[in-house]
Amino acid sequence: MMLVDERPVELTDSYYPATVAAGTPLAEAKKIPGGAPTLLAEIGYSPDEVYEDISIRAPTREEADLLHVQDESLVVVLFRVVMAAGRIPFEASVMTMLPEGRHFRYRFKAR
C-alpha cells in the first residue's frame, strides 16, 4: 500500500518467478530497501521491454475498504509485465490506484 500524507492512494502487488525471487528479499512480504528495481538490477535483471495495460473500473469491496473510498468510486488499474532481453518476463505487477493526481506519460523509441 502506498500512502500520501497518511492516506492510501495505491495498492500494489508484484509477482516474480521463483527462479528470480528465491533466496532474495523479493520472496518476502515486506518493503525492499532501495526498491525492487534496484535489487533486480543487482541480481542481473534489467528491463528490455515493458508491457502495460491500463483500465478504469469500480473498486472491489476490499479495494474500496483499503483505499477508503465508496464502492461507486472509480480506480485506475495498471497491469505491467517487465521483460529482460530475449522477452524473458521477470516481474508482473498490478497497481490499483485512485485516479486523483494521476498522470500517465509514455515515450517509445523504435530500435
Secondary structure, 3 states (H helix, E strand, C coil): CEEECCEEEEEEEEECCHHHHCCCHHHCCCCCCCCHHHHHHHCCCCCCEEEEEEEEECCCHHHHHHHCCCCCCCEEEEEEEEEECCCEEEEEEEEEECCCCCCCCCCCCCC
